[in-house]
Amino acid sequence: QENFCLIHVSLVPVLGVVGEQ
């Protein structure tokens, strides 16, 4: 579960950048 949380936190900014592009 800790890995899932870490991945989620890492994907949030990535999705934001992709959304802007």
Stockholm file with secondary structure:
# STOCKHOLM 1.0

chainA/1-21         QENFCLIHVSLVPVLGVVGEQ
#=GR chainA/1-21 SS CHHHHHHHHHHHHHHHHHHHC
#=GC SS_cons        CHHHHHHHHHHHHHHHHHHHC
//
